[in-house]
Amino acid sequence: MKGVILFYSGTGNTALACQHLARRLPPGFECVDVTRPRRVDLAGIDVVGFATPTDFWGVPQAFEDFVNGLPPQDGTPAFVFNTYGAASGKTLRILAELVGARGFDVLAGHSLRMPESYPPMIAARMGARRAPSRRQLKRLDAFVSDLSIAVRASGGDVPVASRKVRLGPVNAVLPRRPRTTARESMGPKTVDPAACTECGTCARDCPYEAIRLAPAPVFDAASCRGCWRCYNHCPARAISTPKFRQGPFYAGPGELLKEKLGG
């Protein structure tokens, strides 16, 4: 059995969850960051996982573009997974529809609550800083157990029926926000020249190639999707927005989250 979990992770939360899944699933799964310069070859892959954080109650544009660029499949078994802070919205269903449209057969799906990583929500004290809870971890364990059975069965001669991804009543009614909402909410970004070290981290990490170095960062507002990755990950804390200059920041998973997910 050979499997791959294709993921996008803006802050590291989703990457950590994918590593947890790969360790718990049958041997042979590898996690692949789709934003890194590497050709993704699905030849010889038995099961494909797709994992992403929630972006304004939907799938991040970078991950949607990646999925839409994959070659058409003929029923390749797959599963979908998303992480979220305050609310998941329709992310899981949208992801399942995107994956299904490429010809994958979606076996299962799951949403996992994580610590909030979106600075405006952190500032508003929304989202659970200590997520996932014990109950949410038990649900994750149940998902992995059921998924493991489906993954093993997918390698046999008995067809495995795909499952409809179901949402809770609240998430089912939350609309996906327009693509421009996140960028407008963030506002124009500026760089403190006294703090910036011109290290290039923001440009290298930007999934939308919306930053160039000259030699300090220059932002392309039209390409930006307001993901806050550059703001959160700047080592010098030199990037600011009209509303946020000195935090809050979410640099990555803390020790408590790593302990919960075995990272």
N, C-alpha and C positions, 0 to 999 in steps of 0.2 A: 504494500500500500504506500502510495506517495501522494502527499497533500501539500497545499500551499495556502497560507492566509495572506491575502493581498490587503494591505492596510494603508490608511492615511492617518497621521497623528499630528495635531497641531501643537500639543504641549507635552506629549509623552504618555498621557493617560491611556490612550487607545493602544499604543505600542506595548505598554506594560500588560494590558488585558490580553492582547494577542499572544504574548509570550506565555501567559498563564494558560490560555487555551491550548497552545501547541504542546505544553508539557502534559496536559491532562488527556488529550486526545490520543488515539492509537499512534504508535511510533511512526515517524516518517513525515511529520508536518514541519514546514519551514515558514517563518514569517518574513514577508518581503515588503519593504517600504516603497510604495509606488512613486514617491517624489524623488527618490534617489536615481541617479543616472545609471539605469540598468535595464536591459531588454528582458521583458517578462515572456518566457516561453512556456506555454501550457502543455506542450507535447509530452505525453507520458505521465501527466498529472491525473490522478484518479478523483480527487475531491478538491474543490476550490472554495476557500472562505473569503468573504469580503467584509472588511471592518472599517468603520469610520466614526468620527465624533459627529454629534448633531450640530448643524450650522443654521441657526434661526429656524428651527423646527424642520429642517430638511437635510439633504446631503450636500456637503461642500462642493462647490463648482469644480475644484481640482480633481476630486474623486469621481464625480459624475463624468467629467471629460475622459478620465482614464478608462472607466467601465465602457463608455460608448466607443472607445477606440480599440477595444479587444476584438479579435476575430470572431465571427459567428460560431456558435457551438451547436452541437446536436445532442442535447440532453445531458451534458456533463454535470454530475452531481455537485451541488454547491450549498453553502449556508451563508446567512447574512447576520451581522452583529453590529451594534452601535453602542457608543457610550454617550452619556449626557449629564448635564449638571442639574438645572432646575426642572426642565421638562424635555421629553424626547420628541413630542409631536408625532408627525407621520414619517419620521426618518426611516424607520425600519421597513415600512410598507413601500416607500418610494425606492429604497435601495433594492428591495426584492423585485419590484417592477423593472428597474433598470437592468438588473442581472438576468431576470427572466426574458427580457426583450433581446438579449444577446444569445439566447438559446440555452442558458443554464437551467437545470432542474433544481429548484430551491427546496432543500430537504427540511430546513428549520431556520428559525431566527430568534434573536434574543437582544434585549436592551438592558444595559447595566448602568446604574447610577454611579457617578464618580464625583469627586470634589469639583466644585464649580471652578472653571478656569477662565471665564469671560470677565475681564476687569469691571465693567459696569455692574454686573450681577454680584460680583464680590463686594464692590463698594456699597451696594444696596443690601448686603447681608442676606442674599437669596442663594439657595443651593445649600447642600449639606457638606460642610467642610470635612466631616469624618466618614463620608460615604465611601464604599458601600456598607450598608448595615449588615448585621448578622443574617437577617432574613433575606436580604438581597443576595448575599453570598450563597445561601442555601438554594435559592432559585437558580443561581448560576451553576451550582453543582448539579442540580437536576437537569438543566439544559445540556451541560457537557455529557452527562450520563446518557441521556436520550440521543444526543447527537452522535456519540461514540457507537451506539448500537446501529444507528442509521448509516454511519460511515462504513462500518464493517459489512453491513448488509449490501451496501452499494457495490461492493467488490465481488459479490456472488452472482448466482444465476437468477435469483428472485428479484424482480423489479421492485424498487422502493418508491412508494407514492410520495409525490411532493406534498407539502403542507402549506395551507394558506397562512400567511403571517397575520396574526391578530394583534390589535391594539386595544389598550384600555379605553374606557369611555371618555376620559379627559383628552388623551392624546388623539383620539379619533376625530375630535372636533377642532383641534388647533390647526389653523391654516398655515401652509408654508409661506414664509415671508418673501417678498420680492428680493431679487439678488442685490439690488442697490441699497436695501435697508441697512445692512451691516456696515457698508462703507459710509453711508450718510450718518449713521449713529456714531461711528468712530470719529469722523471729521478729518480735516487735513493734518498730516503728521509733520512734525518739525524735529530737527536735531540740534542738540546743544553742542556747539563746536568745541566748547571747553571740556566737555565730558567725553565726546566721541573719540575713540582710539583708532578709527578707520580699520577695524579688524575684519570687516566684511561678513560677519556672521549673518546679519540681516539679509544681505543680498543672496548669500548661498542658501539660506533656509527658506526664502520666500517661494511658496509653491506656485505663484502666479507670475514670477519673473517681473515683478513690479518695482524692483529696486535696482539701481545701478550705482556704482561708486565713481565719484569724480573729484577727489578721492573720497570725500564724505558721502554718505547715502543721499541719493536723489530719488524721490518717490514719483511713480507714474500713477496719478490718481485714477485714470481711466481703467488701468489694469488691476488695481487693488480691489480686493473683495472684503476688506475689513476683518480679516481673521485674527488680528492682534498678535500674530506670531513674532513679528519683528519687535514689537513693543515688549512682549513678555520675555523674550530670549536675549535681548540686548545685554551683554555682560556689563556694560558701563552705565546702564539705565539712562542712556542719552536720548532716547526717542520719546516724544510726548505728543499728546493731542490737546485740543482746546480744553477739555474737561479733566484730563489726567496727565499730570506732570511728574508726580512723585509716588506713583502707585495708585491702587494696588497692582501687584504683578503676580503672575503664576508661572514660575520658572520651570516647573516640572513636578512629577510625583514626589510626595514627601515620604519620610520613612514609614509612617503608619500605613499608607497605601501600599508601599512596596512589601511591607510585612503581610498585609492581608492577601495580596496576590502572589506572594512568594517570589518577589523580584529581588 
